[in-house]
């Protein structure tokens, strides 16, 4: 079965870039480690989204990022997986829920 494409919201891409910069400033190579873990989380969700729990009874699903306090929130559309946010686990819950598909 072919895997659907993963579309990442521009704000989610910006969140990841900012987090990578923050980690990289603290320890060389740590920003790239974060990127690798986020990519692994996205790969995992794209292979079997049903293993990702629903978020607070909504249509959103979530995949945690290994080693870092981040969660990938996404919607499973018929034509793609849409990543709404790559959110820090301890900051501003649900700030991303008003985002619309680009």
PyMOL commands that set and color helices and strands:
alter all, ss='L'
color gray80, all
select helices_A, chain A and resi 10-26+30-47+49-51
alter helices_A, ss='H'
color red, helices_A
select strands_A, chain A and resi 5-8+61-64+70-76+80-88
alter strands_A, ss='S'
color yellow, strands_A
deselect
rebuild
show_as cartoon
